[in-house]
Amino acid sequence: MATFMIERNLPGASRLSLEELREIARTSNQVVEGLQVGYTWHHSYVAGDKIYCVHETDDPETIREHARRGGFPADVVVEVTAEIGPGTADS
């Protein structure tokens, strides 16, 4: 499976309540179960008017289908080709 970064434009995202975020998470989890393919939602970041998500699956179309079924946007879907961090400098 490949790892994908998803950018979701959602005006007011940073003002969503904990309960609203829980409902989004519940919906996402239900959709993942219904896809019946290999799919893992790792985590998401809420920042400003966007939610950035890291998901793992076989292809970007599955990401888009997840968004369609869940009723949330997937404005940008890109495959992650590398991961770096502070330790990368010492490698």
C-alpha positions as CSV (number, residue, x, y, z in Angstrom):
1,M,0.0,0.0,0.0
2,A,1.1,3.6,-0.6
3,T,0.8,6.5,1.8
4,F,-1.1,9.6,0.7
5,M,-1.4,13.1,2.0
6,I,-4.8,14.6,1.6
7,E,-5.6,18.3,1.8
8,R,-9.3,19.1,2.7
9,N,-10.5,22.7,2.4
10,L,-13.0,23.1,5.1
11,P,-13.7,26.8,6.1
12,G,-13.7,27.1,9.8
13,A,-12.0,23.8,10.4
14,S,-9.9,25.1,13.3
15,R,-13.1,26.2,15.0
16,L,-14.8,22.8,14.9
17,S,-15.7,21.4,18.3
18,L,-14.4,18.2,19.7
19,E,-17.8,16.6,19.1
20,E,-17.8,17.8,15.5
21,L,-14.3,16.3,15.0
22,R,-15.5,13.1,16.7
23,E,-18.4,12.8,14.2
24,I,-16.0,13.3,11.3
25,A,-13.8,10.6,12.7
26,R,-16.8,8.3,13.2
27,T,-18.0,8.9,9.6
28,S,-14.5,8.3,8.2
29,N,-14.1,5.0,10.2
30,Q,-17.5,3.8,9.0
31,V,-16.6,4.5,5.4
32,V,-13.2,2.8,5.7
33,E,-15.0,-0.4,6.9
34,G,-17.4,-0.2,4.0
35,L,-14.7,0.2,1.4
36,Q,-13.7,-3.5,1.9
37,V,-10.2,-2.8,0.6
38,G,-6.9,-2.3,2.4
39,Y,-7.2,1.2,3.9
40,T,-5.6,2.8,7.0
41,W,-6.3,6.3,8.2
42,H,-3.2,7.2,10.2
43,H,-4.0,10.7,11.5
44,S,-5.1,14.2,10.6
45,Y,-4.0,17.7,11.4
46,V,-6.5,20.5,11.7
47,A,-5.0,23.9,10.8
48,G,-6.8,27.1,9.8
49,D,-9.4,26.3,7.2
50,K,-7.9,22.9,6.3
51,I,-7.6,19.4,7.5
52,Y,-4.5,17.5,6.4
53,C,-4.8,13.7,6.5
54,V,-2.4,10.8,6.1
55,H,-4.0,7.7,4.7
56,E,-2.6,4.5,3.3
57,T,-4.2,2.5,0.5
58,D,-3.5,1.2,-3.0
59,D,-4.4,4.1,-5.2
60,P,-5.6,7.7,-5.1
61,E,-9.1,6.8,-6.5
62,T,-9.8,4.9,-3.3
63,I,-9.0,8.1,-1.3
64,R,-11.4,10.0,-3.5
65,E,-14.1,7.3,-3.0
66,H,-13.6,7.5,0.7
67,A,-14.2,11.3,0.5
68,R,-17.3,10.9,-1.7
69,R,-18.9,8.4,0.6
70,G,-18.0,10.4,3.7
71,G,-19.3,13.7,2.3
72,F,-16.0,15.5,2.9
73,P,-13.6,17.1,0.4
74,A,-10.4,15.7,-0.9
75,D,-9.1,18.8,-2.7
76,V,-5.5,17.6,-3.1
77,V,-4.4,13.9,-3.0
78,V,-0.7,13.2,-3.4
79,E,1.4,10.1,-2.8
80,V,4.1,10.5,-0.1
81,T,7.4,9.6,-1.7
82,A,9.7,10.1,1.3
83,E,9.6,10.9,5.0
84,I,12.3,13.1,6.6
85,G,12.9,14.6,10.0
86,P,15.7,16.0,12.1
87,G,17.5,12.7,12.2
88,T,17.7,12.6,8.4
89,A,20.5,15.1,8.6
90,D,22.6,12.7,10.5
91,S,22.0,9.6,8.3
